[in-house]
Amino acid sequence: MSNYGGWPGRPGQPGPGAWAYTPMAPKPGVIPLHPLSLSDIINGIFGTLRHHFWAIYGPLALMVLGSGVVTAIGAAASYSPLHNLYRSVQQQNSITDHQVAELFAFILGGALLIMTLDPLLAP
């Protein structure tokens, strides 16, 4: 055998003329494994947000858009009855028991609808 071209030496050691560079171990995540300073913590937070952008903000965006649609539908559905009630109270300059009951029923119905849909929409 010859000592030319990096023939193996003893076990665990490179032979003569071998390339002895060993790459650094990969970092296990965006937060380093040593005592952390405040800048390390903040860099880890923003590094995680950059690295996992769609995993973090995708579900958030879907929930915001979904709640916006539900709110818009609820506002559109409640505008006409509440506007009619407001107009009739404004014309009479007083509120009757029937109008108070109608407003209370409207508020109670909305609260019951929210309490019914909330467990279904929550993750």
NUTIVEX-95186 format. One line per 2 residues: number of its first residue (from 1); their letters; for each residue y, z, x of N, C-alpha, C. Coordinates in nm, 2 decimals, padded with zeros to 4 digits. Example, Ala and Ser with C-alpha at 12.3 -4.5 7.8 and 13.67 -1.06 7.14 Angstrom:
<atoms>
1 = as = -00.57/00.78/01.32/-00.45/00.78/01.23/-00.33/00.78/01.32  -00.22/00.71/01.28/-00.11/00.71/01.37/00.00/00.79/01.29
</atoms>
This chain:
<atoms>
1 = ms = -00.12/00.00/00.08/00.00/00.00/00.00/00.12/00.00/00.09  00.23/-00.05/00.03/00.35/-00.06/00.11/00.46/00.03/00.05
3 = ny = 00.56/00.06/00.12/00.67/00.14/00.07/00.79/00.05/00.03  00.76/-00.07/-00.01/00.86/-00.17/-00.04/00.87/-00.18/-00.20
5 = gg = 01.00/-00.18/-00.25/01.02/-00.21/-00.39/01.00/-00.09/-00.48  01.00/00.03/-00.44/01.00/00.15/-00.52/00.86/00.18/-00.57
7 = wp = 00.76/00.17/-00.48/00.63/00.22/-00.52/00.64/00.37/-00.55  00.55/00.41/-00.64/00.56/00.55/-00.68/00.54/00.65/-00.57
9 = gr = 00.61/00.75/-00.57/00.59/00.86/-00.47/00.50/00.97/-00.53  00.53/01.09/-00.50/00.46/01.20/-00.56/00.49/01.20/-00.71
11 = pg = 00.40/01.26/-00.79/00.43/01.27/-00.94/00.56/01.34/-00.97  00.64/01.28/-01.05/00.76/01.34/-01.10/00.88/01.30/-01.01
13 = qp = 00.86/01.23/-00.90/00.96/01.19/-00.81/00.96/01.04/-00.78  01.07/00.98/-00.77/01.07/00.84/-00.75/01.02/00.81/-00.61
15 = gp = 00.96/00.69/-00.60/00.92/00.65/-00.46/01.04/00.61/-00.38  01.02/00.57/-00.25/01.13/00.53/-00.17/01.19/00.40/-00.22
17 = ga = 01.32/00.40/-00.22/01.40/00.28/-00.27/01.40/00.27/-00.42  01.35/00.37/-00.49/01.35/00.35/-00.64/01.49/00.39/-00.69
19 = wa = 01.52/00.35/-00.81/01.64/00.38/-00.88/01.63/00.52/-00.93  01.71/00.61/-00.89/01.70/00.75/-00.92/01.79/00.80/-01.03
21 = yt = 01.86/00.71/-01.10/01.95/00.75/-01.20/01.88/00.78/-01.33  01.91/00.90/-01.39/01.85/00.94/-01.52/01.97/00.95/-01.61
23 = pm = 01.96/00.88/-01.73/02.07/00.88/-01.82/02.08/01.02/-01.88  02.21/01.05/-01.93/02.23/01.18/-02.00/02.16/01.18/-02.13
25 = ap = 02.12/01.30/-02.17/02.06/01.31/-02.30/02.16/01.29/-02.41  02.12/01.22/-02.52/02.21/01.20/-02.62/02.26/01.33/-02.69
27 = kp = 02.39/01.32/-02.73/02.45/01.44/-02.80/02.38/01.45/-02.94  02.33/01.57/-02.98/02.26/01.58/-03.10/02.34/01.56/-03.23
29 = gv = 02.47/01.55/-03.22/02.56/01.53/-03.34/02.70/01.51/-03.29  02.79/01.53/-03.38/02.93/01.51/-03.34/02.99/01.65/-03.30
31 = ip = 02.92/01.76/-03.31/02.96/01.89/-03.27/02.88/01.93/-03.15  02.95/01.95/-03.03/02.87/01.99/-02.91/02.81/02.13/-02.92
33 = lh = 02.71/02.15/-02.84/02.63/02.27/-02.84/02.68/02.36/-02.72  02.80/02.40/-02.73/02.85/02.50/-02.63/02.95/02.59/-02.71
35 = pl = 03.00/02.70/-02.65/03.10/02.78/-02.72/03.22/02.69/-02.76  03.26/02.69/-02.88/03.36/02.60/-02.93/03.50/02.66/-02.93
37 = sl = 03.59/02.58/-02.90/03.73/02.61/-02.91/03.78/02.55/-03.04  03.91/02.58/-03.08/03.96/02.53/-03.20/03.97/02.38/-03.20
39 = sd = 04.00/02.32/-03.09/04.01/02.18/-03.08/03.87/02.11/-03.09  03.77/02.18/-03.04/03.63/02.13/-03.06/03.59/02.13/-03.21
41 = ii = 03.63/02.23/-03.28/03.59/02.24/-03.42/03.66/02.14/-03.50  03.79/02.12/-03.47/03.87/02.02/-03.55/03.82/01.88/-03.51
43 = ng = 03.79/01.85/-03.38/03.74/01.72/-03.34/03.60/01.70/-03.41  03.52/01.80/-03.42/03.39/01.79/-03.49/03.41/01.76/-03.64
45 = if = 03.50/01.82/-03.70/03.53/01.79/-03.84/03.57/01.64/-03.86  03.67/01.60/-03.79/03.71/01.46/-03.81/03.61/01.36/-03.75
47 = gt = 03.53/01.40/-03.65/03.42/01.31/-03.60/03.32/01.29/-03.71  03.28/01.40/-03.78/03.18/01.39/-03.89/03.24/01.31/-04.00
49 = lr = 03.37/01.32/-04.04/03.42/01.24/-04.14/03.43/01.10/-04.11  03.45/01.06/-03.98/03.45/00.92/-03.93/03.31/00.87/-03.93
51 = hh = 03.22/00.95/-03.89/03.08/00.90/-03.87/03.01/00.88/-04.00  03.04/00.97/-04.10/02.97/00.96/-04.23/03.07/00.94/-04.34
53 = fw = 03.16/00.84/-04.32/03.27/00.82/-04.42/03.22/00.79/-04.56  03.13/00.69/-04.58/03.09/00.65/-04.71/03.00/00.75/-04.77
55 = ai = 02.92/00.83/-04.69/02.83/00.93/-04.75/02.91/01.05/-04.80  03.03/01.07/-04.75/03.12/01.18/-04.79/03.21/01.13/-04.90
57 = yg = 03.28/01.02/-04.88/03.38/00.98/-04.98/03.33/00.89/-05.09  03.21/00.83/-05.07/03.16/00.74/-05.18/03.13/00.82/-05.31
59 = pl = 03.05/00.92/-05.31/03.03/01.00/-05.43/03.16/01.06/-05.49  03.25/01.10/-05.40/03.37/01.16/-05.44/03.45/01.05/-05.52
61 = al = 03.46/00.93/-05.47/03.54/00.83/-05.53/03.47/00.79/-05.67  03.34/00.79/-05.67/03.27/00.76/-05.80/03.30/00.87/-05.90
63 = mv = 03.30/00.99/-05.86/03.33/01.10/-05.96/03.48/01.10/-06.00  03.57/01.07/-05.92/03.71/01.06/-05.95/03.74/00.94/-06.05
65 = lg = 03.68/00.83/-06.02/03.69/00.72/-06.11/03.63/00.74/-06.25  03.51/00.81/-06.25/03.44/00.84/-06.37/03.52/00.94/-06.45
67 = sg = 03.58/01.04/-06.39/03.66/01.14/-06.47/03.79/01.07/-06.52  03.84/00.98/-06.44/03.96/00.91/-06.48/03.93/00.82/-06.61
69 = vv = 03.82/00.76/-06.61/03.78/00.68/-06.73/03.76/00.77/-06.85  03.69/00.88/-06.83/03.67/00.97/-06.94/03.80/01.03/-06.99
71 = ta = 03.89/01.06/-06.90/04.02/01.12/-06.94/04.10/01.01/-07.02  04.10/00.89/-06.97/04.17/00.78/-07.04/04.12/00.76/-07.18
73 = ig = 03.99/00.76/-07.19/03.93/00.74/-07.32/03.97/00.86/-07.42  03.96/00.98/-07.36/04.00/01.10/-07.44/04.15/01.09/-07.48
75 = aa = 04.23/01.05/-07.39/04.38/01.04/-07.42/04.40/00.94/-07.53  04.33/00.82/-07.52/04.35/00.72/-07.61/04.30/00.76/-07.75
77 = as = 04.19/00.83/-07.75/04.13/00.87/-07.88/04.22/00.98/-07.95  04.28/01.06/-07.87/04.36/01.18/-07.93/04.50/01.14/-07.96
79 = ys = 04.55/01.03/-07.91/04.69/01.00/-07.92/04.73/00.99/-08.07  04.66/00.91/-08.14/04.70/00.88/-08.28/04.70/01.00/-08.37
81 = pl = 04.59/01.08/-08.37/04.59/01.20/-08.46/04.70/01.30/-08.42  04.71/01.33/-08.29/04.82/01.42/-08.25/04.96/01.37/-08.28
83 = hn = 04.98/01.24/-08.26/05.11/01.19/-08.29/05.14/01.20/-08.44  05.05/01.17/-08.52/05.07/01.18/-08.67/05.10/01.33/-08.71
85 = ly = 05.03/01.42/-08.65/05.05/01.56/-08.67/05.19/01.60/-08.63  05.23/01.55/-08.51/05.36/01.58/-08.46/05.47/01.53/-08.55
87 = rs = 05.45/01.40/-08.59/05.55/01.34/-08.68/05.57/01.41/-08.81  05.45/01.46/-08.87/05.47/01.52/-09.00/05.53/01.66/-08.98
89 = vq = 05.50/01.73/-08.87/05.57/01.86/-08.85/05.72/01.84/-08.82  05.75/01.74/-08.75/05.89/01.71/-08.72/05.97/01.67/-08.85
91 = qq = 05.91/01.60/-08.94/05.98/01.57/-09.06/06.00/01.69/-09.15  05.91/01.78/-09.15/05.92/01.90/-09.24/06.00/02.02/-09.18
93 = ns = 06.02/02.02/-09.05/06.09/02.12/-08.98/06.01/02.26/-08.99  05.89/02.25/-09.03/05.80/02.37/-09.04/05.66/02.32/-09.03
95 = it = 05.57/02.42/-09.01/05.43/02.38/-08.99/05.35/02.45/-09.10  05.26/02.38/-09.17/05.18/02.44/-09.28/05.05/02.49/-09.22
97 = dh = 04.98/02.57/-09.31/04.85/02.62/-09.27/04.75/02.51/-09.24  04.76/02.40/-09.32/04.67/02.29/-09.30/04.69/02.22/-09.17
99 = qv = 04.82/02.21/-09.13/04.84/02.15/-09.00/04.80/02.24/-08.88  04.81/02.37/-08.90/04.76/02.46/-08.79/04.61/02.45/-08.78
101 = ae = 04.54/02.44/-08.90/04.40/02.43/-08.90/04.35/02.30/-08.83  04.43/02.19/-08.86/04.39/02.06/-08.80/04.41/02.06/-08.65
103 = lf = 04.52/02.12/-08.61/04.54/02.13/-08.46/04.44/02.22/-08.39  04.40/02.33/-08.46/04.30/02.42/-08.40/04.16/02.35/-08.40
105 = af = 04.13/02.28/-08.50/04.00/02.21/-08.51/04.00/02.10/-08.40  04.11/02.03/-08.38/04.12/01.93/-08.27/04.10/01.99/-08.13
107 = il = 04.16/02.10/-08.11/04.15/02.17/-07.98/04.01/02.22/-07.96  03.95/02.28/-08.06/03.82/02.33/-08.05/03.71/02.22/-08.03
109 = gg = 03.73/02.11/-08.10/03.64/02.00/-08.09/03.65/01.94/-07.94  03.77/01.93/-07.89/03.78/01.89/-07.75/03.71/01.98/-07.65
111 = al = 03.73/02.11/-07.67/03.67/02.21/-07.58/03.52/02.21/-07.59  03.46/02.19/-07.72/03.32/02.18/-07.73/03.27/02.05/-07.67
113 = li = 03.34/01.94/-07.68/03.30/01.82/-07.62/03.29/01.83/-07.46  03.39/01.90/-07.41/03.39/01.92/-07.26/03.28/02.01/-07.22
115 = mt = 03.25/02.12/-07.30/03.14/02.21/-07.26/03.01/02.14/-07.28  03.00/02.05/-07.37/02.87/01.97/-07.38/02.85/01.87/-07.27
117 = ld = 02.95/01.80/-07.23/02.94/01.69/-07.14/02.94/01.75/-06.99  03.00/01.86/-06.97/03.01/01.91/-06.83/02.88/01.93/-06.76
119 = pl = 02.78/02.00/-06.82/02.65/02.01/-06.76/02.58/01.88/-06.73  02.61/01.78/-06.82/02.54/01.65/-06.80/02.60/01.57/-06.69
121 = la = 02.73/01.59/-06.66/02.79/01.51/-06.56/02.80/01.58/-06.43  02.77/01.71/-06.42/02.78/01.78/-06.29/02.65/01.75/-06.21
123 = p = 02.67/01.73/-06.08/02.55/01.70/-06.00/02.46/01.82/-05.98
</atoms>
